[in-house]
Amino acid sequence: MSVFKNIKSLFIVDETSTDNQSVQQQPQATQQKTTSNQTPPPVPQNTPTIPGGVDQRIFDSLLKALEDNNQPGFDFLEFKNSLQTLATIIPDESTRYKSAYATAATMGLTVEKLVDSAKFYQGILSREKDNFDKAVVQQVDLNVTAKQKEAERLQTLIQQKAEQIKKLTEEITAHQEEMNKAQSVITEAATKIETTKNNFYVTLEAVMGQIQNDIANIERFLK
């Protein structure tokens, strides 16, 4: 059995909390269709609150860091191993700690050294936290902040396009009304011209007919 497996066995993890967290789903937002004249919904600024849980991969990573920095000799990790061994034999916690320490003391371990050793491993975990925090900042900058700016840029672009569409729609409506008015004027003018033309030809025919009738009578009665 590797050192890592030995160290891993010293810590108890409630994996059920991890399973419960992994199956939780965020409520789906109601889909809304945005028409050309509607203002697009604002880009969400807040980060949803998601409860944390023990993650097995993170747990293994932290214990691997402890393994890589395991101090030689009998220290806190060996003391914790003794506690675990005595757990099935000595149910009383106080007695168990005293018994484990009595064994450790024979190897030169003092309470001060034991506490310092435990704090040393806390320091290792704190260093892992610092590294993790830096990685979180990088991931937020890459996958949240940058994407947030892109989403805001697209939102502004959509708003501008929506305003352009609204303006063009209003212009098209105005042009349509002007075209309808022009079409009405054209129809009225064409009707008036056609009526005047027809009236002219009919009137001309009437006058020409009278003159032609007079010519016929002159030739008939005066020759």
C-alpha angles and dihedrals in degrees: 000000000000124000089248092057090048092052092044090056090058093066126063119216125191098221092179089076089056092050092049092050093048094056095049112110128199114240111262115245116241108258114240126192114225114213123207093262097045126097109245116246114265120261109257111251101186127080114233115248108245120182114235128231139184109283117205095212092051090046091053091047093053093048090048088057089053090049092051090052099039108145120229119253130021109329140139095307093052089045090053089049089054090051090053092049091051093047093087092045105039113037095182108090097208093050090046092054092047092048093049091048092049089059092044091050090061087062093053098264115144129192090252092051090046093053092044089051092051090048089050090059090045086056090053090053091046089054089051088051091052091051090047092050090053090050090049091053090051092048092047091050092048103039104023114023096039092044090046090056090048091050091050090049091052091046090054090047091050090050091051092048091048090053090048091050090049091050093047091048090053091048092049090050091050092047090048091054091047090049091050090051091048090048090052091050090048092051092047093047093046091049092049092048093047091048092048091048093051092045090051094052093046092047091045090051090051094051092043089050092053091049091047090050090051090051090051092050092047091053091044102045105027103047 
